[in-house]
Amino acid sequence: MLIGPFVNGSAVVIGGAIGAFLGTRLPERLRTALPQTFGLASMGLGVVLIVKVKFLPAVILALILGAVLGELCCLEAAIGRVGAGARNIVDKFFPPREGLSQEEFVLKFVAILVMFCASGTGIFGAMHEGMTGDASILYVKTILDLFTAAIFATSLGYSVATIAIPQLVIQVGLALGAAMILPLTTPDMMNDFSSVGGMIMLATGLRICGIKVFPVANMLPALFLVMPFSHYWSILF
């Protein structure tokens, strides 16, 4: 029985609700400084994952072609529209958060959506539980997500809690499919998969810290390309 995805999703809902309720009641220095810390943590995790790379050309090729596909499909724009729609629905039931433009909201919402739903920890944790029944990795992510959702919800409002829905769908899907996917993979393929995830996490951290606004959502197709690219690179080269 899967437990981790539901516990993780509950933490996002609870953290988002608490953060949105507290809002400006939290000291400004916390609301400003902690997202920078989360961005730094995302970059640090990204670096740890990137160094696992086995076939760097395959990883770079997957990242470039994945970004091309994302751009052609306007993936980030679509996610942004979903986020804006979620905000409009939530604002009908809860007081809207003032002082944040629609453009600023979309930029931040997409960044944290990727951080919650496409992190290496969440992806690997869901697959690990699906294979072994051990949800410990997702429990660690749950603790981090609880505080992360609370802090970002102080500025983005209750819309942060809605991220639990796509996160739950992704994690449950990965866990259920893990038994079929993992036996077909090799350690090298998994390492290259982690490396692409690390690059996306690094870009996410840079975006959260306001250093560089990478189109992180448009990079997500690379996660689906890297394993076959890694496999065939090992055969051909």
Phi, psi and chi 1 to 4 in degrees:
 res  aa     phi    psi   chi1   chi2   chi3   chi4
   1 MET       -  129.2  178.3  179.7  177.3      -
   2 LEU   -76.0  132.7  -68.3  177.1      -      -
   3 ILE  -123.3  -44.3  -61.1  176.0      -      -
   4 GLY   -52.3  -49.6      -      -      -      -
   5 PRO   -58.5  -36.4  -26.9   36.4      -      -
   6 PHE   -74.5  -37.0  -64.2   95.4      -      -
   7 VAL   -65.7  -43.1  173.9      -      -      -
   8 ASN   -63.3  -44.3 -163.1 -177.2      -      -
   9 GLY   -63.2  -38.9      -      -      -      -
  10 SER   -62.6  -37.3  -61.1      -      -      -
  11 ALA   -64.5  -38.6      -      -      -      -
  12 VAL   -65.0  -42.7  174.6      -      -      -
  13 VAL   -64.0  -47.5  172.2      -      -      -
  14 ILE   -65.5  -47.8  -65.1  171.0      -      -
  15 GLY   -61.5  -43.0      -      -      -      -
  16 GLY   -62.7  -41.2      -      -      -      -
  17 ALA   -67.3  -43.0      -      -      -      -
  18 ILE   -64.8  -46.5  -67.7  174.4      -      -
  19 GLY   -62.6  -42.6      -      -      -      -
  20 ALA   -65.6  -37.0      -      -      -      -
  21 PHE   -67.6  -42.1  175.1   75.8      -      -
  22 LEU   -71.4  -44.0  -67.9  176.9      -      -
  23 GLY    49.8 -123.5      -      -      -      -
  24 THR   -73.2   -4.2   55.3      -      -      -
  25 ARG   -67.8  -25.8  -63.1 -179.2 -178.4   88.6
  26 LEU   -73.7  142.3  -78.4 -179.4      -      -
  27 PRO   -57.2  141.9  -23.7   33.6      -      -
  28 GLU   -57.7  -36.5  176.3   64.8   24.0      -
  29 ARG   -64.3  -32.5   61.3 -177.0 -178.3  -83.9
  30 LEU   -73.4  -43.8  -78.5  179.6      -      -
  31 ARG   -66.3  -23.2  -69.9 -174.0  -77.5  122.9
  32 THR   -91.5  -42.9  -58.3      -      -      -
  33 ALA   -78.5  -39.5      -      -      -      -
  34 LEU   -65.8  -40.6  -75.4 -176.2      -      -
  35 PRO   -58.2  -34.0  -28.2   36.5      -      -
  36 GLN   -63.8  -37.9  -58.1  -64.4  -43.7      -
  37 THR   -66.0  -41.8  -56.5      -      -      -
  38 PHE   -63.7  -38.6  -63.5  143.0      -      -
  39 GLY   -63.4  -41.8      -      -      -      -
  40 LEU   -64.0  -41.1  179.1   62.0      -      -
  41 ALA   -63.3  -39.0      -      -      -      -
  42 SER   -63.2  -42.3  179.3      -      -      -
  43 MET   -65.9  -41.0  -73.7 -172.5  -79.1      -
  44 GLY   -62.5  -44.2      -      -      -      -
  45 LEU   -63.7  -38.2  178.0   58.0      -      -
  46 GLY   -60.6  -44.0      -      -      -      -
  47 VAL   -63.1  -42.3  171.0      -      -      -
  48 VAL   -59.7  -39.7  170.0      -      -      -
  49 LEU   -75.6  -36.2  -65.8  173.9      -      -
  50 ILE   -61.7  -39.3  -70.9  171.6      -      -
  51 VAL   -69.0   -6.5  -61.7      -      -      -
  52 LYS   -79.5   -4.6  -65.6 -177.6  177.4 -177.9
  53 VAL   -54.0  140.6   64.7      -      -      -
  54 LYS  -108.5  -51.9  175.6   63.1  177.1  179.8
  55 PHE  -115.9   89.6  -59.3  113.4      -      -
  56 LEU   -59.0  -42.9 -177.0   58.5      -      -
  57 PRO   -57.7  -39.3  -25.8   36.2      -      -
  58 ALA   -65.6  -38.5      -      -      -      -
  59 VAL   -65.6  -46.7  168.0      -      -      -
  60 ILE   -64.0  -41.5  -62.4  -60.1      -      -
  61 LEU   -62.6  -43.4 -177.3   60.5      -      -
  62 ALA   -63.5  -40.1      -      -      -      -
  63 LEU   -65.9  -43.3 -164.5   64.4      -      -
  64 ILE   -67.4  -50.6  -67.4  173.9      -      -
  65 LEU   -66.6  -34.8  -66.6 -177.2      -      -
  66 GLY   -63.3  -41.6      -      -      -      -
  67 ALA   -65.4  -38.1      -      -      -      -
  68 VAL   -61.7  -46.2  169.5      -      -      -
  69 LEU   -62.0  -42.5  -72.3  174.9      -      -
  70 GLY   -62.5  -41.1      -      -      -      -
  71 GLU   -66.8  -43.2  -67.5  -72.4  -11.5      -
  72 LEU   -64.4  -35.1  -69.4  176.1      -      -
  73 CYS   -85.6   -4.4  -62.9      -      -      -
  74 CYS    53.1   46.0  -60.4      -      -      -
  75 LEU   -62.2  -45.1 -172.1   56.2      -      -
  76 GLU   -65.7  -38.5  178.9  149.1  -36.2      -
  77 ALA   -63.5  -39.3      -      -      -      -
  78 ALA   -65.2  -43.0      -      -      -      -
  79 ILE   -64.9  -38.0  -66.9  175.9      -      -
  80 GLY   -61.4  -40.3      -      -      -      -
  81 ARG   -66.1  -38.2  -72.1 -166.7  -66.1  -89.8
  82 VAL   -63.3  -42.9  171.4      -      -      -
  83 GLY   -62.7  -42.6      -      -      -      -
  84 ALA   -64.8  -38.7      -      -      -      -
  85 GLY   -64.7  -41.1      -      -      -      -
  86 ALA   -62.4  -39.2      -      -      -      -
  87 ARG   -63.2  -43.6 -177.0 -170.3 -166.7 -173.2
  88 ASN   -63.7  -39.5  -66.8  -26.9      -      -
  89 ILE   -67.1  -46.5  -66.1  173.1      -      -
  90 VAL   -63.6  -38.5  170.2      -      -      -
  91 ASP   -64.7  -18.5  -74.3  -10.2      -      -
  92 LYS   -72.7  -25.3  -67.3  179.5 -179.8  179.2
  93 PHE  -105.6  -24.2  -60.5   94.6      -      -
  94 PHE  -127.6  153.6  -61.2   97.9      -      -
  95 PRO   -58.7  128.7  -22.4   32.8      -      -
  96 PRO   -65.5  147.4   24.2  -33.3      -      -
  97 ARG   -80.5  124.2 -175.4   70.8   66.7 -125.9
  98 GLU   -87.4  161.0  -59.8  -65.2  -23.3      -
  99 GLY    85.3    7.7      -      -      -      -
 100 LEU  -130.2  117.8 -162.2   65.1      -      -
 101 SER   -70.3  164.2   69.9      -      -      -
 102 GLN   -62.2  -39.3 -170.9   77.9  -18.4      -
 103 GLU   -64.8  -44.2 -177.8  179.6   -2.6      -
 104 GLU   -64.4  -39.1  -68.4  172.8  -36.0      -
 105 PHE   -61.5  -47.5  171.5   85.5      -      -
 106 VAL   -61.9  -42.7  169.2      -      -      -
 107 LEU   -58.7  -46.8  -76.4  174.3      -      -
 108 LYS   -73.3  -39.2  -68.9 -174.1  177.1 -178.8
 109 PHE   -63.6  -44.9 -173.6   87.3      -      -
 110 VAL   -62.9  -40.6  170.7      -      -      -
 111 ALA   -61.9  -47.0      -      -      -      -
 112 ILE   -75.9  -26.9   64.0  171.2      -      -
 113 LEU   -61.6  -44.4  178.2   67.0      -      -
 114 VAL   -65.3  -41.9  172.6      -      -      -
 115 MET   -61.7  -40.8 -175.1  170.0   67.5      -
 116 PHE   -75.6  -42.7  -80.0  125.5      -      -
 117 CYS   -93.3  -26.0  -62.1      -      -      -
 118 ALA  -120.7   18.7      -      -      -      -
 119 SER   -71.6  150.6   71.5      -      -      -
 120 GLY   -59.4  -36.2      -      -      -      -
 121 THR   -63.1  -45.6  -53.9      -      -      -
 122 GLY   -67.9  -43.2      -      -      -      -
 123 ILE   -65.6  -50.4  -68.8  171.8      -      -
 124 PHE   -66.5  -39.9  178.2   71.7      -      -
 125 GLY   -61.5  -41.4      -      -      -      -
 126 ALA   -67.1  -43.2      -      -      -      -
 127 MET   -66.2  -37.4  -64.6  176.1   74.1      -
 128 HIS   -64.0  -43.4 -179.2   71.4      -      -
 129 GLU   -67.0  -38.2 -177.4 -179.9    1.9      -
 130 GLY   -61.2  -33.0      -      -      -      -
 131 MET   -86.2  -37.9  -74.9  -66.2  -67.3      -
 132 THR  -114.4  -17.4   66.3      -      -      -
 133 GLY    81.7    2.4      -      -      -      -
 134 ASP   -93.4  115.6  178.9   12.3      -      -
 135 ALA   -99.9   13.8      -      -      -      -
 136 SER   -60.4  -36.7   58.5      -      -      -
 137 ILE   -65.5  -41.9  -64.1  174.7      -      -
 138 LEU   -69.4  -26.9  -73.8 -178.6      -      -
 139 TYR   -66.1  -38.7  -69.8  156.5      -      -
 140 VAL   -63.8  -44.5  172.7      -      -      -
 141 LYS   -62.5  -34.4 -174.8  175.3 -176.0  -66.5
 142 THR   -59.3  -44.0  -65.1      -      -      -
 143 ILE   -62.3  -45.6  -62.8  171.8      -      -
 144 LEU   -63.8  -43.7  -65.2  173.7      -      -
 145 ASP   -66.6  -32.2  -74.6   -3.4      -      -
 146 LEU   -58.6  -48.4  177.3   65.9      -      -
 147 PHE   -75.8  -37.1  -67.8   97.8      -      -
 148 THR   -62.9  -46.8  -54.5      -      -      -
 149 ALA   -62.0  -39.5      -      -      -      -
 150 ALA   -63.0  -44.6      -      -      -      -
 151 ILE   -67.2  -46.3  -68.8  -61.1      -      -
 152 PHE   -69.1  -28.9  -80.4  106.6      -      -
 153 ALA   -69.7  -19.8      -      -      -      -
 154 THR   -63.4  -25.9   60.0      -      -      -
 155 SER  -107.9  -32.9   60.5      -      -      -
 156 LEU   -93.0  -13.1  -61.1 -179.7      -      -
 157 GLY    82.1 -163.4      -      -      -      -
 158 TYR   -68.1  -12.2  -70.7   94.4      -      -
 159 SER   -59.5  -27.2  -60.7      -      -      -
 160 VAL   -58.9  -35.6  171.2      -      -      -
 161 ALA   -63.5  -26.5      -      -      -      -
 162 THR   -70.3  -16.2   64.6      -      -      -
 163 ILE   -64.6  -21.1  -66.1  177.1      -      -
 164 ALA   -60.3  -27.3      -      -      -      -
 165 ILE   -68.5  -57.5  -61.4  173.3      -      -
 166 PRO   -64.7  -31.8   20.8  -32.3      -      -
 167 GLN   -62.5  -44.4  178.3 -177.6  -97.5      -
 168 LEU   -64.1  -43.8  178.6   62.9      -      -
 169 VAL   -61.1  -45.2  171.1      -      -      -
 170 ILE   -64.6  -47.9  -69.4  170.6      -      -
 171 GLN   -66.6  -40.7  -70.4 -175.5   -4.4      -
 172 VAL   -65.7  -42.0  168.8      -      -      -
 173 GLY   -61.8  -42.7      -      -      -      -
 174 LEU   -65.8  -41.7  -73.2  171.6      -      -
 175 ALA   -64.6  -42.6      -      -      -      -
 176 LEU   -70.2  -32.0  -66.7  177.4      -      -
 177 GLY   -87.8   -8.0      -      -      -      -
 178 ALA   -60.9  -38.5      -      -      -      -
 179 ALA   -62.1  -28.6      -      -      -      -
 180 MET   -89.2  -32.5  -65.0 -179.6  -69.5      -
 181 ILE   -81.5  -50.8  -63.8  172.6      -      -
 182 LEU   -60.4  -38.1  -70.7 -172.9      -      -
 183 PRO   -62.9  -19.2  -25.1   35.9      -      -
 184 LEU   -90.4   -4.4  -57.1  176.4      -      -
 185 THR  -101.2  165.3   66.0      -      -      -
 186 THR  -118.4  163.9   64.9      -      -      -
 187 PRO   -57.1  -36.4  -28.2   35.9      -      -
 188 ASP   -65.0  -40.1  -70.0  -17.3      -      -
 189 MET   -64.8  -40.9  -68.2  167.2   63.1      -
 190 MET   -65.7  -39.1  -73.0  -60.5  -61.9      -
 191 ASN   -64.4  -41.6  -73.6  -20.8      -      -
 192 ASP   -68.4  -35.1  -72.8  -16.0      -      -
 193 PHE   -61.3  -45.8  175.9   81.6      -      -
 194 SER   -63.2  -36.1  -63.6      -      -      -
 195 SER   -64.8  -43.7 -178.5      -      -      -
 196 VAL   -62.9  -43.2  167.4      -      -      -
 197 GLY   -59.3  -37.1      -      -      -      -
 198 GLY   -65.6  -39.6      -      -      -      -
 199 MET   -64.8  -39.2  -69.5 -173.8 -179.9      -
 200 ILE   -67.3  -39.4  -65.6  175.6      -      -
 201 MET   -64.8  -38.3  -69.1  -64.0  -66.9      -
 202 LEU   -63.2  -45.3  179.3   59.9      -      -
 203 ALA   -63.2  -36.9      -      -      -      -
 204 THR   -63.6  -43.6  -59.6      -      -      -
 205 GLY   -63.2  -41.6      -      -      -      -
 206 LEU   -61.9  -36.1  -68.8  169.7      -      -
 207 ARG   -70.8  -44.3  179.2  168.7  178.0  161.7
 208 ILE   -61.8  -38.3  -69.1  172.7      -      -
 209 CYS   -78.4   -4.1  -69.2      -      -      -
 210 GLY    75.9   18.5      -      -      -      -
 211 ILE   -80.9  -45.9  -62.1  172.5      -      -
 212 LYS  -153.5  129.0  178.8   65.8  176.4  179.4
 213 VAL   -87.7   87.4 -177.8      -      -      -
 214 PHE   -78.3  144.2  -76.0   93.1      -      -
 215 PRO   -77.6   70.2   30.6  -34.9      -      -
 216 VAL   -61.6  -35.6  -71.7      -      -      -
 217 ALA   -64.8  -33.0      -      -      -      -
 218 ASN   -71.9  -12.3  -71.9  -21.0      -      -
 219 MET   -86.7  -12.1  -60.3  176.8 -176.5      -
 220 LEU   -60.9  -33.4  -66.9  179.3      -      -
 221 PRO   -56.9  -21.2  -28.8   37.0      -      -
 222 ALA   -61.1  -29.0      -      -      -      -
 223 LEU   -64.2  -28.7  -67.8  170.1      -      -
 224 PHE   -86.8  -21.0  -62.0   93.9      -      -
 225 LEU   -90.6  -28.7  -61.6  176.5      -      -
 226 VAL   -66.6  -37.6   65.4      -      -      -
 227 MET   -64.2  -51.1  -79.3 -166.2  175.7      -
 228 PRO   -63.6  -35.6   15.8  -28.5      -      -
 229 PHE   -62.6  -43.9  -76.9   10.5      -      -
 230 SER   -63.2  -41.4  177.3      -      -      -
 231 HIS   -61.9  -50.4  171.4   68.8      -      -
 232 TYR   -72.4  -28.6  -74.2  110.5      -      -
 233 TRP   -64.7  -40.8 -170.2  -87.0      -      -
 234 SER   -65.5  -29.4   66.3      -      -      -
 235 ILE   -80.0  -44.0  -66.4  175.7      -      -
 236 LEU   -81.9  -30.1  -63.7  176.4      -      -
 237 PHE  -122.1      -  -58.3   98.2      -      -
